[in-house]
Amino acid sequence: MQHYQSLKDDYQFTDKEAQTLKELQPLMEELADDFIDGFYDYIWGFGKTATFLKNKEIIAFHRTKIREWFINLFNGKYDLPYFLYLYKIGEVHVKIGLPTHYVNSAFSFVRTFVFKSIEDKYSDKESHILEIQAVGKIIDINLDMLTSSYREEELSKFLSLSKVEKNILTGLKKFNSYINYFLAGALALVAFFAIGLFAYDTYLLFFSGQGIEKGILTVLGSLLVLWAAIELIHEEINHLQGKGFAIGAFIMLAMAALIRKILIYSLSTEKSENLLTIAVVIVCLAIAYWLMGSKKKIGAD
């Protein structure tokens, strides 16, 4: 915690700004109940808040602590005890497994509430600008301190590994990155061949004797495969940017390829058994895709 002064220096947080925040404290004490009510309305929208606030006793305790933190935000004295207080809050968040994006989102509400509150009391432009600067800095400093606990937790886990384990972990991460880039290139190649398949089927539609009906269905199937390949590339791009990979995109590609076969086989009387088998497989894939979508929806709720 010896770096707390350098943290304030990095944010160029001045004694004048600390005094400005102290002058805002009476107003914020008056608005504390409104803040708590609005804050709880906001965090219940996260979906999984009930996982951490399980009963009335915990909620009551949490409301008291949030109110205390909010008022202390404007105490005007930002010394070592204050930063230790913030660090302990961060440790509690890490201990209960609270996601960092919940913390970041909650601070977005805090910032909006305080800015709106001081905007409603706006009188002098110069002092108003100073208030905005001071509030913005102290909120950012608080957020920095709370999330530092997460960073230190991750670092401590890494440092606790042996040298061999660190090398293995680092190597696996690099290997995983290479595999992801290889997969992205392979998907681009698949999309390229899908374009070629569409062009070939279009050629057959106009320059072969396969019949207009079969030709149109074949071209439509090729377009379906191309669309599914593009969706896969989109999902892989999201994955490379740090988002989760949607296995549902692979299921869509498999369904698109099988639907193309059904479109072609539907005009042939000799493929009835194959057609039935493919139809059963498509139904199974559709059920799997639906179950995955339902699971995501339940998780979001």
Backbone bond lengths (Angstrom), bond angles and torsions (degrees), N, CA, C in turn:
res aa  C-N    CA-C-N  psi(-1)  N-CA   C-N-CA  omega(-1)  CA-C   N-CA-C  phi
1 M - - - 1.464 - - 1.530 112.24 -
2 Q 1.339 116.87 3.07 1.454 119.49 -178.26 1.533 111.85 -69.38
3 H 1.334 116.68 -11.83 1.455 119.47 -176.99 1.521 112.08 -89.42
4 Y 1.338 118.36 6.29 1.468 119.35 -174.41 1.528 111.73 -62.93
5 Q 1.331 117.16 -36.07 1.453 119.78 179.59 1.534 110.83 -68.33
6 S 1.332 116.28 -39.36 1.463 118.96 177.80 1.524 111.06 -67.13
7 L 1.331 116.17 -30.56 1.467 119.87 176.02 1.528 110.09 -63.60
8 K 1.319 116.32 -44.59 1.470 120.04 177.62 1.527 110.45 -63.85
9 D 1.333 115.98 -38.52 1.464 119.62 179.09 1.525 111.31 -64.85
10 D 1.341 116.15 -39.68 1.464 120.06 -179.86 1.529 111.46 -62.71
11 Y 1.319 116.17 -34.74 1.463 120.28 177.21 1.533 112.15 -86.63
12 Q 1.342 115.91 -0.40 1.468 122.09 -178.44 1.537 110.64 53.07
13 F 1.324 113.05 45.08 1.461 120.98 -179.68 1.521 108.96 -84.17
14 T 1.326 117.12 118.97 1.464 122.28 -172.01 1.531 111.84 -102.51
15 D 1.331 114.67 164.57 1.473 120.13 176.53 1.526 110.70 -64.29
16 K 1.339 116.20 -33.11 1.469 119.80 178.86 1.530 110.27 -64.37
17 E 1.322 116.11 -39.17 1.466 119.86 178.63 1.526 110.67 -68.66
18 A 1.334 116.08 -36.23 1.462 119.75 175.94 1.531 110.48 -62.34
19 Q 1.324 116.35 -41.22 1.464 120.79 178.68 1.528 110.82 -66.55
20 T 1.329 116.27 -36.68 1.467 120.57 177.82 1.532 110.60 -62.06
21 L 1.311 115.50 -41.35 1.469 120.09 178.48 1.526 110.62 -65.96
22 K 1.332 116.31 -38.70 1.468 120.36 177.64 1.525 110.52 -61.07
23 E 1.318 117.15 -38.22 1.464 121.35 179.85 1.532 111.64 -69.56
24 L 1.329 116.01 -23.56 1.462 119.84 178.18 1.522 112.94 -83.16
25 Q 1.332 117.04 -13.03 1.466 119.88 -173.89 1.527 114.01 -59.52
26 P 1.336 120.45 -43.20 1.473 118.93 178.51 1.537 113.35 -57.40
27 L 1.322 115.43 -40.52 1.464 119.45 178.24 1.522 110.66 -64.23
28 M 1.338 116.42 -43.21 1.453 120.17 -178.04 1.532 111.88 -69.20
29 E 1.324 117.21 -30.60 1.467 120.11 174.69 1.531 110.75 -64.44
30 E 1.328 115.50 -38.41 1.471 119.82 177.26 1.533 111.39 -65.33
31 L 1.335 115.79 -33.31 1.465 120.93 -175.63 1.533 112.63 -94.90
32 A 1.333 116.67 2.80 1.466 119.90 -173.57 1.522 112.53 -59.20
33 D 1.316 117.69 -42.17 1.471 120.51 -179.45 1.525 111.00 -65.68
34 D 1.332 116.20 -41.19 1.466 119.53 176.76 1.524 110.55 -63.27
35 F 1.329 114.96 -39.07 1.464 119.54 178.63 1.524 111.16 -62.19
36 I 1.333 116.64 -46.64 1.464 120.64 -178.75 1.523 111.09 -61.16
37 D 1.320 116.45 -44.93 1.470 120.03 -179.95 1.528 110.75 -61.71
38 G 1.325 116.06 -45.96 1.461 119.76 179.28 1.516 112.22 -66.60
39 F 1.333 115.77 -38.38 1.462 120.77 -179.82 1.524 110.70 -62.07
40 Y 1.324 116.78 -44.07 1.463 120.00 -179.20 1.523 111.94 -69.69
41 D 1.320 117.17 -37.47 1.467 119.31 174.49 1.526 110.28 -59.54
42 Y 1.328 115.36 -35.89 1.468 120.62 -178.06 1.524 111.80 -72.55
43 I 1.342 117.91 -49.27 1.465 119.67 -174.07 1.530 112.09 -73.33
44 W 1.336 118.33 -23.28 1.460 118.54 175.82 1.522 110.86 -67.63
45 G 1.309 116.32 -17.76 1.461 119.82 176.45 1.513 113.76 -75.55
46 F 1.340 117.68 -7.87 1.459 120.18 179.96 1.526 112.59 -67.46
47 G 1.328 117.17 -26.14 1.461 120.35 178.88 1.507 113.76 101.15
48 K 1.335 117.66 -43.49 1.465 121.00 -176.75 1.526 112.43 -110.07
49 T 1.330 116.77 15.99 1.465 120.34 -179.10 1.519 111.47 -59.11
50 A 1.347 116.81 -37.09 1.471 120.89 -178.99 1.522 111.99 -62.04
51 T 1.327 117.63 -20.59 1.463 120.85 177.29 1.522 111.23 -65.65
52 F 1.334 116.30 -31.45 1.464 121.32 -177.11 1.536 112.09 -100.61
53 L 1.329 116.87 -28.37 1.471 121.29 178.11 1.526 107.35 -110.99
54 K 1.332 115.87 83.61 1.464 121.31 -164.54 1.524 114.67 -85.14
55 N 1.331 117.91 -23.71 1.464 119.11 -177.60 1.528 110.15 -149.25
56 K 1.325 115.85 176.43 1.463 121.28 -175.01 1.520 112.32 -64.32
57 E 1.350 116.47 -35.97 1.463 120.00 -178.82 1.529 110.71 -64.98
58 I 1.339 115.83 -44.79 1.466 119.96 179.69 1.529 110.23 -65.31
59 I 1.324 116.26 -41.00 1.466 120.13 179.71 1.523 110.84 -62.73
60 A 1.334 116.82 -44.49 1.467 120.63 179.85 1.524 110.92 -62.17
61 F 1.339 116.41 -43.26 1.466 120.63 178.14 1.525 110.74 -63.36
62 H 1.321 115.67 -42.99 1.465 120.54 -179.00 1.524 111.31 -64.66
63 R 1.328 116.63 -41.78 1.471 120.52 178.21 1.534 111.09 -60.10
64 T 1.337 115.82 -41.00 1.463 120.16 178.83 1.524 111.14 -63.03
65 K 1.340 116.05 -43.46 1.462 120.48 -178.92 1.526 112.23 -69.13
66 I 1.329 116.91 -38.69 1.466 119.81 178.18 1.528 110.06 -65.03
67 R 1.333 116.34 -41.34 1.472 120.56 178.34 1.528 110.61 -62.21
68 E 1.329 115.05 -42.63 1.470 120.60 178.55 1.520 110.49 -62.57
69 W 1.333 117.12 -45.12 1.468 120.63 179.33 1.526 110.94 -62.44
70 F 1.339 116.86 -41.93 1.462 120.84 -177.63 1.527 111.37 -62.62
71 I 1.312 116.69 -44.14 1.466 119.79 179.79 1.530 110.38 -68.72
72 N 1.339 116.90 -38.89 1.466 120.62 178.82 1.520 112.27 -66.22
73 L 1.319 115.90 -20.14 1.462 120.12 177.84 1.526 110.68 -59.15
74 F 1.341 115.94 -22.70 1.469 121.67 -176.69 1.533 111.81 -118.32
75 N 1.328 116.57 29.13 1.467 118.23 -176.12 1.526 113.02 -78.96
76 G 1.335 118.24 -14.31 1.456 121.79 176.58 1.514 114.60 79.31
77 K 1.342 117.77 -4.96 1.465 121.34 -178.98 1.525 108.31 -122.73
78 Y 1.325 114.99 103.03 1.462 120.52 -174.16 1.528 108.88 -115.24
79 D 1.342 113.08 75.28 1.458 120.90 -176.53 1.530 109.96 -108.87
80 L 1.331 116.08 -166.60 1.462 121.12 -177.36 1.529 112.72 -59.35
81 P 1.340 119.82 -46.50 1.476 118.86 177.86 1.532 113.16 -57.50
82 Y 1.333 116.37 -36.89 1.460 119.39 179.23 1.528 110.89 -64.67
83 F 1.323 116.81 -43.28 1.463 120.08 -178.92 1.535 111.43 -71.92
84 L 1.329 117.38 -32.44 1.469 119.95 173.31 1.527 110.54 -63.97
85 Y 1.313 115.00 -38.26 1.470 121.41 177.27 1.536 110.52 -60.63
86 L 1.332 116.36 -44.74 1.457 120.64 178.60 1.523 111.30 -66.21
87 Y 1.323 115.90 -39.91 1.465 119.64 -177.91 1.529 110.94 -64.63
88 K 1.320 116.50 -38.34 1.466 120.21 178.60 1.530 111.04 -65.35
89 I 1.332 116.33 -37.17 1.465 119.91 176.00 1.528 109.61 -61.07
90 G 1.324 115.42 -43.83 1.461 119.84 178.13 1.516 111.99 -61.59
91 E 1.328 117.63 -40.00 1.466 121.34 178.97 1.523 111.13 -62.97
92 V 1.341 116.20 -38.13 1.468 119.90 177.54 1.518 110.24 -63.71
93 H 1.328 117.03 -41.49 1.464 120.97 178.36 1.529 111.04 -60.52
94 V 1.320 116.08 -42.57 1.462 120.55 178.60 1.530 110.24 -64.95
95 K 1.325 116.38 -43.17 1.466 121.94 -176.92 1.520 112.06 -61.36
96 I 1.340 117.41 -41.01 1.470 119.76 -178.34 1.527 112.15 -85.91
97 G 1.344 116.27 -4.24 1.467 119.81 177.46 1.514 114.50 78.71
98 L 1.344 117.11 28.01 1.460 120.60 179.98 1.531 109.40 -70.24
99 P 1.350 118.34 124.01 1.473 120.15 -179.74 1.523 111.74 -60.25
100 T 1.316 117.20 143.05 1.466 121.01 -178.48 1.523 112.13 -63.95
101 H 1.342 117.65 -31.60 1.458 117.83 -178.39 1.527 111.26 -69.57
102 Y 1.349 118.31 -22.22 1.456 120.51 173.21 1.531 109.72 -66.26
103 V 1.332 115.44 -42.27 1.471 120.53 179.16 1.527 110.03 -63.43
104 N 1.333 116.15 -47.48 1.464 120.03 -179.45 1.525 111.66 -61.34
105 S 1.324 116.67 -42.64 1.457 120.67 -179.61 1.526 111.20 -66.12
106 A 1.345 117.05 -40.81 1.467 120.82 178.68 1.528 110.58 -61.56
107 F 1.331 116.82 -38.55 1.464 119.99 179.07 1.526 111.45 -67.88
108 S 1.316 116.47 -27.34 1.460 119.46 175.00 1.528 110.19 -62.87
109 F 1.346 116.47 -40.05 1.465 120.04 176.54 1.530 110.82 -65.19
110 V 1.345 116.46 -43.86 1.469 120.61 -179.27 1.526 110.35 -57.94
111 R 1.316 115.39 -46.49 1.469 120.16 -178.79 1.537 110.89 -60.88
112 T 1.322 115.49 -46.67 1.466 119.99 -178.72 1.528 111.24 -63.29
113 F 1.336 116.64 -43.20 1.467 120.71 -178.76 1.523 111.05 -62.43
114 V 1.326 117.04 -47.29 1.472 120.28 -176.81 1.527 110.59 -67.16
115 F 1.326 116.87 -43.91 1.460 119.67 179.56 1.527 111.30 -60.29
116 K 1.314 116.33 -42.55 1.469 120.00 179.26 1.532 110.39 -65.37
117 S 1.317 115.93 -38.10 1.461 120.15 -178.51 1.520 111.94 -65.10
118 I 1.326 116.75 -43.91 1.467 118.74 -179.53 1.525 110.82 -76.45
119 E 1.344 116.43 -24.45 1.461 119.61 176.22 1.528 110.22 -67.41
120 D 1.329 115.82 -37.40 1.465 120.17 179.28 1.527 111.82 -65.81
121 K 1.354 116.52 -25.05 1.472 121.08 -178.82 1.529 111.54 -102.52
122 Y 1.317 116.30 16.83 1.467 121.37 -175.21 1.531 111.57 -62.18
123 S 1.341 116.18 130.91 1.461 120.28 177.91 1.530 111.26 -135.38
124 D 1.323 116.06 -50.67 1.465 121.09 -177.60 1.528 109.22 -114.35
125 K 1.316 117.34 128.33 1.461 122.02 -174.86 1.522 112.52 -62.09
126 E 1.328 117.12 -45.92 1.468 120.86 -176.63 1.526 111.67 -63.44
127 S 1.329 116.51 -46.13 1.466 119.73 179.30 1.524 110.97 -69.04
128 H 1.327 116.52 -31.50 1.460 121.01 179.10 1.533 110.98 -65.95
129 I 1.319 116.83 -41.66 1.471 121.22 177.25 1.523 110.18 -62.53
130 L 1.331 116.40 -42.55 1.467 120.63 178.57 1.527 110.80 -63.03
131 E 1.324 116.77 -39.26 1.469 120.43 178.27 1.525 111.04 -62.94
132 I 1.319 116.75 -44.17 1.463 121.10 179.47 1.527 110.64 -62.07
133 Q 1.328 116.57 -44.90 1.463 120.53 178.98 1.524 111.45 -61.91
134 A 1.320 116.40 -45.97 1.471 120.83 -177.89 1.523 111.21 -64.45
135 V 1.331 116.89 -44.79 1.463 120.76 179.96 1.531 110.70 -64.06
136 G 1.329 115.85 -45.09 1.464 119.28 179.93 1.518 112.14 -59.34
137 K 1.337 116.67 -41.85 1.469 120.31 -178.42 1.518 111.94 -68.69
138 I 1.336 117.51 -44.75 1.464 118.89 -176.35 1.529 111.01 -68.41
139 I 1.333 117.01 -33.43 1.464 119.61 176.08 1.526 110.56 -67.43
140 D 1.327 116.96 -42.46 1.471 120.33 177.98 1.527 111.28 -64.52
141 I 1.327 116.65 -39.29 1.468 120.37 178.35 1.522 110.47 -64.17
142 N 1.333 116.23 -43.28 1.465 119.92 177.01 1.524 111.34 -60.34
143 L 1.310 116.14 -45.79 1.466 120.31 179.94 1.521 110.86 -63.46
144 D 1.317 116.25 -39.59 1.464 121.18 177.66 1.526 110.82 -60.06
145 M 1.321 116.77 -45.34 1.458 121.26 -179.12 1.532 111.85 -66.26
146 L 1.326 116.86 -43.84 1.462 120.01 -177.37 1.528 111.48 -65.92
147 T 1.320 116.91 -40.88 1.468 119.62 -178.67 1.531 111.91 -78.26
148 S 1.348 117.20 -17.61 1.473 118.73 177.92 1.519 111.24 -63.49
149 S 1.331 116.60 -27.80 1.463 120.02 177.69 1.520 111.06 -63.30
150 Y 1.333 116.11 -37.16 1.460 120.44 177.95 1.528 110.53 -66.35
151 R 1.342 115.53 -43.13 1.465 119.30 -179.71 1.518 111.30 -64.04
152 E 1.319 116.96 -41.94 1.450 120.46 -179.61 1.531 111.47 -68.63
153 E 1.325 116.80 -32.94 1.461 120.55 177.26 1.533 110.24 -64.83
154 E 1.327 115.93 -44.79 1.464 119.85 178.16 1.523 110.98 -64.33
155 L 1.350 116.11 -40.87 1.462 120.42 179.90 1.523 111.15 -65.54
156 S 1.333 116.85 -41.11 1.468 120.09 -179.00 1.525 111.06 -64.94
157 K 1.326 115.83 -37.40 1.468 119.09 177.32 1.515 110.53 -63.39
158 F 1.339 116.14 -41.23 1.461 119.92 -179.35 1.521 111.19 -68.27
159 L 1.364 116.09 -42.30 1.461 120.11 -178.16 1.526 112.20 -68.31
160 S 1.334 117.18 -24.39 1.460 120.51 -179.70 1.531 112.33 -75.14
161 L 1.329 116.76 -11.95 1.460 119.95 179.36 1.524 110.44 -76.73
162 S 1.317 116.15 152.93 1.460 120.52 174.94 1.523 109.54 -73.56
163 K 1.327 116.43 169.17 1.460 120.36 -179.24 1.518 111.45 -61.95
164 V 1.326 115.69 -40.29 1.470 119.93 179.29 1.524 110.27 -64.28
165 E 1.356 116.29 -43.46 1.468 120.49 -179.92 1.527 111.32 -64.09
166 K 1.346 116.32 -39.66 1.461 119.70 177.68 1.522 111.21 -62.77
167 N 1.346 116.02 -43.72 1.465 119.87 179.51 1.524 111.35 -63.27
168 I 1.334 115.47 -41.07 1.468 119.43 179.16 1.523 110.29 -64.21
169 L 1.347 116.05 -45.59 1.461 120.54 -178.92 1.530 110.99 -62.84
170 T 1.326 116.47 -45.24 1.465 120.42 179.08 1.519 110.89 -62.51
171 G 1.344 115.64 -43.01 1.462 120.22 179.46 1.519 112.34 -63.17
172 L 1.342 115.96 -41.22 1.459 120.11 179.54 1.528 111.44 -64.95
173 K 1.341 116.32 -38.35 1.468 119.81 178.71 1.528 110.34 -64.64
174 K 1.331 117.15 -42.31 1.466 120.18 178.37 1.525 110.55 -64.73
175 F 1.347 115.54 -44.02 1.466 120.22 -179.75 1.527 110.35 -61.58
176 N 1.335 115.77 -40.84 1.462 120.34 179.01 1.534 111.04 -63.03
177 S 1.334 116.75 -38.35 1.465 120.03 177.96 1.523 110.86 -64.28
178 Y 1.349 116.15 -43.83 1.463 119.54 179.03 1.526 111.41 -61.98
179 I 1.346 116.14 -41.22 1.463 120.56 179.66 1.525 110.63 -63.20
180 N 1.334 116.43 -40.25 1.462 119.83 179.39 1.521 111.76 -63.93
181 Y 1.334 116.80 -40.48 1.463 119.36 178.28 1.532 110.98 -69.50
182 F 1.331 116.04 -36.33 1.462 119.33 175.81 1.528 110.48 -62.99
183 L 1.343 116.07 -42.47 1.462 120.48 178.95 1.522 111.13 -62.88
184 A 1.337 116.53 -40.48 1.459 119.73 178.18 1.523 110.88 -62.06
185 G 1.346 116.54 -42.15 1.467 120.22 177.75 1.526 111.76 -65.14
186 A 1.348 115.96 -40.84 1.463 120.00 179.11 1.528 111.09 -63.14
187 L 1.332 116.54 -40.22 1.465 120.36 178.76 1.529 111.06 -65.24
188 A 1.323 116.09 -38.33 1.464 119.42 176.63 1.532 109.85 -62.77
189 L 1.337 116.42 -38.57 1.467 120.77 177.77 1.524 110.85 -65.34
190 V 1.340 116.26 -40.57 1.467 120.66 177.10 1.526 110.34 -61.01
191 A 1.339 116.80 -43.89 1.465 120.32 178.91 1.525 110.80 -62.80
192 F 1.331 116.15 -38.07 1.467 120.13 178.13 1.529 110.82 -62.31
193 F 1.348 116.98 -45.46 1.461 120.21 178.81 1.525 111.30 -67.81
194 A 1.356 116.61 -31.72 1.466 119.57 176.65 1.527 110.82 -64.65
195 I 1.340 116.02 -37.46 1.464 119.98 175.16 1.525 109.75 -63.78
196 G 1.353 115.42 -41.74 1.461 119.76 177.71 1.520 111.96 -62.76
197 L 1.336 116.74 -39.84 1.464 121.11 178.01 1.523 110.74 -62.96
198 F 1.341 115.93 -42.58 1.464 120.06 178.41 1.529 110.57 -62.35
199 A 1.345 116.78 -43.42 1.468 120.61 179.57 1.532 110.63 -64.12
200 Y 1.339 116.49 -40.66 1.473 120.60 179.89 1.528 110.69 -65.24
201 D 1.332 116.84 -44.65 1.469 120.54 179.53 1.526 111.03 -64.76
202 T 1.332 116.46 -35.92 1.463 119.86 176.54 1.523 110.76 -65.26
203 Y 1.328 115.74 -40.19 1.473 120.69 176.79 1.528 110.92 -60.49
204 L 1.341 116.94 -46.02 1.458 120.75 179.34 1.528 112.09 -63.13
205 L 1.338 116.21 -32.78 1.457 120.36 179.92 1.528 111.14 -60.46
206 F 1.335 116.37 -37.92 1.464 119.87 -174.97 1.531 113.89 -97.24
207 F 1.359 116.36 -25.09 1.463 117.85 -170.95 1.528 113.56 -123.48
208 S 1.305 118.26 22.77 1.467 121.12 176.01 1.523 108.90 -134.86
209 G 1.280 115.62 168.72 1.455 120.27 -178.39 1.510 113.22 -98.78
210 Q 1.327 118.05 29.01 1.452 120.46 -176.32 1.532 113.42 -75.79
211 G 1.307 117.61 -13.17 1.456 120.16 179.63 1.519 111.04 100.40
212 I 1.329 115.84 142.33 1.465 120.89 -175.29 1.524 112.17 -65.69
213 E 1.347 116.69 -37.48 1.467 119.96 -177.56 1.524 111.14 -65.78
214 K 1.333 115.69 -49.37 1.466 120.05 179.45 1.527 110.81 -63.94
215 G 1.336 116.20 -38.66 1.462 120.10 -178.83 1.518 111.92 -63.48
216 I 1.342 117.30 -43.56 1.465 120.67 -179.87 1.522 110.93 -64.93
217 L 1.349 116.30 -42.99 1.465 119.38 179.38 1.525 111.36 -64.29
218 T 1.327 117.26 -36.85 1.465 121.18 178.79 1.530 111.13 -66.13
219 V 1.336 116.12 -43.66 1.470 120.62 177.80 1.524 110.31 -63.40
220 L 1.330 116.47 -42.16 1.457 120.31 178.11 1.528 111.40 -60.51
221 G 1.342 116.06 -41.16 1.470 120.00 177.21 1.517 112.16 -63.30
222 S 1.325 116.97 -38.92 1.470 121.01 178.24 1.526 111.10 -64.30
223 L 1.332 116.21 -40.50 1.462 120.26 177.12 1.529 110.94 -62.71
224 L 1.332 115.84 -37.46 1.458 120.60 179.42 1.530 111.03 -64.05
225 V 1.330 116.13 -42.25 1.466 120.57 177.79 1.527 110.67 -65.22
226 L 1.336 116.65 -41.61 1.472 120.47 178.58 1.523 110.91 -62.42
227 W 1.329 117.16 -42.26 1.465 121.40 178.46 1.532 110.99 -60.91
228 A 1.347 116.52 -44.06 1.462 120.31 179.88 1.535 110.75 -64.71
229 A 1.332 117.59 -37.75 1.470 121.21 178.80 1.524 110.49 -64.91
230 I 1.335 116.93 -39.75 1.463 120.58 178.15 1.525 110.59 -64.34
231 E 1.347 116.78 -39.87 1.457 120.82 177.05 1.530 110.95 -61.52
232 L 1.326 116.26 -39.64 1.468 120.49 178.16 1.521 111.32 -63.29
233 I 1.326 116.58 -42.71 1.468 120.17 178.88 1.525 110.14 -62.88
234 H 1.329 115.80 -41.03 1.475 120.48 178.28 1.526 110.97 -60.46
235 E 1.339 116.75 -43.21 1.461 120.30 179.56 1.529 111.17 -67.20
236 E 1.325 117.53 -36.80 1.465 120.06 179.17 1.530 110.74 -67.82
237 I 1.334 117.11 -36.30 1.471 120.56 176.02 1.520 109.69 -61.94
238 N 1.341 116.81 -44.28 1.463 120.53 176.74 1.517 111.27 -59.96
239 H 1.330 116.34 -39.56 1.466 121.11 179.81 1.523 111.11 -64.45
240 L 1.339 116.84 -42.37 1.470 120.87 179.04 1.523 111.51 -66.06
241 Q 1.335 117.16 -24.53 1.463 121.41 178.45 1.518 112.27 -87.21
242 G 1.348 116.77 5.58 1.454 120.18 174.96 1.509 115.28 103.53
243 K 1.322 117.95 -2.42 1.454 120.41 179.49 1.528 109.94 -85.82
244 G 1.329 115.72 164.31 1.451 120.28 178.90 1.518 111.20 -68.48
245 F 1.343 115.20 150.16 1.454 119.36 -179.99 1.517 109.47 -89.86
246 A 1.338 116.28 131.43 1.467 121.52 -176.83 1.521 109.39 -92.81
247 I 1.335 116.22 105.99 1.458 120.70 178.55 1.517 110.61 -65.02
248 G 1.353 116.20 -19.76 1.459 120.49 178.41 1.519 112.39 -58.79
249 A 1.336 117.40 -27.81 1.465 120.23 178.97 1.519 110.91 -65.06
250 F 1.336 117.56 -37.78 1.464 121.04 176.36 1.525 110.80 -65.70
251 I 1.317 115.60 -39.13 1.466 119.37 178.21 1.526 109.99 -63.27
252 M 1.352 116.38 -40.43 1.463 119.70 178.32 1.522 111.41 -62.54
253 L 1.344 117.24 -39.32 1.457 120.62 179.66 1.528 110.68 -64.44
254 A 1.348 115.57 -43.54 1.467 119.39 178.56 1.528 110.62 -62.73
255 M 1.325 116.48 -41.72 1.464 120.29 178.77 1.524 111.20 -64.18
256 A 1.339 116.06 -40.01 1.465 119.80 -179.82 1.521 110.97 -63.45
257 A 1.346 117.19 -42.39 1.460 120.76 179.42 1.531 111.12 -64.28
258 L 1.335 116.35 -41.25 1.466 119.91 -179.77 1.528 111.57 -70.49
259 I 1.337 116.85 -37.85 1.462 119.93 177.32 1.521 110.27 -63.30
260 R 1.336 116.85 -35.88 1.469 120.33 176.38 1.520 110.56 -60.77
261 K 1.336 116.26 -42.03 1.464 119.52 178.27 1.527 111.24 -63.59
262 I 1.342 115.19 -40.51 1.471 118.68 179.50 1.524 110.72 -62.97
263 L 1.342 116.87 -40.92 1.455 120.17 178.77 1.518 111.74 -60.79
264 I 1.339 115.50 -36.73 1.466 119.62 179.76 1.531 111.07 -76.31
265 Y 1.352 116.09 -46.25 1.463 120.86 -177.33 1.525 113.08 -68.81
266 S 1.340 116.90 -22.39 1.468 119.75 -175.65 1.522 112.54 -62.49
267 L 1.333 116.95 -20.30 1.461 120.68 -179.89 1.525 112.48 -95.43
268 S 1.332 115.94 2.39 1.467 119.91 -178.22 1.516 110.19 -114.53
269 T 1.337 116.11 130.68 1.472 121.08 178.41 1.519 111.68 -80.52
270 E 1.331 117.52 -12.81 1.458 121.20 -176.88 1.524 112.50 -89.00
271 K 1.301 118.00 -7.56 1.466 121.70 -173.81 1.528 112.08 -110.36
272 S 1.331 119.03 21.08 1.461 121.57 -174.15 1.519 112.52 -61.99
273 E 1.355 117.89 -40.64 1.467 120.44 -179.92 1.522 110.38 -67.01
274 N 1.326 116.98 -43.77 1.471 120.66 178.06 1.525 110.44 -62.40
275 L 1.339 115.38 -38.68 1.455 120.48 -179.69 1.523 111.16 -61.38
276 L 1.312 117.46 -42.53 1.462 121.58 179.82 1.526 111.19 -65.60
277 T 1.321 116.34 -42.34 1.467 120.73 179.47 1.525 111.15 -62.13
278 I 1.332 115.80 -45.87 1.462 120.39 179.93 1.523 110.78 -63.07
279 A 1.339 116.18 -39.66 1.461 120.67 179.64 1.527 111.12 -61.20
280 V 1.340 116.49 -41.16 1.462 120.64 178.56 1.527 110.53 -63.45
281 V 1.336 116.15 -42.58 1.469 120.52 179.39 1.532 110.58 -63.10
282 I 1.333 117.14 -41.30 1.466 120.88 179.24 1.515 110.91 -62.97
283 V 1.327 116.42 -41.59 1.467 120.03 178.44 1.527 110.52 -61.32
284 C 1.336 116.48 -42.83 1.474 120.45 178.28 1.528 111.28 -62.17
285 L 1.343 116.02 -43.45 1.470 119.79 178.03 1.522 111.33 -64.35
286 A 1.327 116.57 -38.70 1.466 120.52 179.24 1.527 110.59 -64.38
287 I 1.336 116.77 -39.71 1.469 120.49 178.09 1.526 110.31 -64.68
288 A 1.349 116.12 -42.69 1.472 120.33 178.53 1.526 110.69 -62.16
289 Y 1.335 116.59 -41.52 1.469 121.00 179.07 1.525 110.77 -64.61
290 W 1.336 116.41 -40.95 1.461 121.05 178.95 1.520 111.57 -65.73
291 L 1.346 116.05 -40.78 1.463 119.65 179.12 1.524 111.24 -64.11
292 M 1.332 116.91 -39.26 1.462 120.47 177.48 1.523 110.81 -63.74
293 G 1.340 117.03 -42.09 1.452 120.72 178.37 1.521 112.21 -64.88
294 S 1.344 116.58 -37.91 1.463 120.81 178.71 1.506 111.11 -66.89
295 K 1.338 116.71 -38.41 1.462 121.36 179.69 1.515 110.52 -64.64
296 K 1.347 116.73 -41.20 1.470 120.38 178.58 1.518 110.66 -64.12
297 K 1.339 115.95 -40.74 1.456 120.20 -178.42 1.520 111.06 -65.77
298 I 1.345 115.70 -41.32 1.480 119.45 178.17 1.513 110.69 -64.42
299 G 1.369 116.36 -40.35 1.468 120.73 178.44 1.504 112.11 -63.43
300 A 1.357 115.90 -37.08 1.465 119.25 179.42 1.511 111.38 -70.34
301 D 1.362 116.90 -35.49 1.461 120.45 178.75 1.511 111.46 -72.23
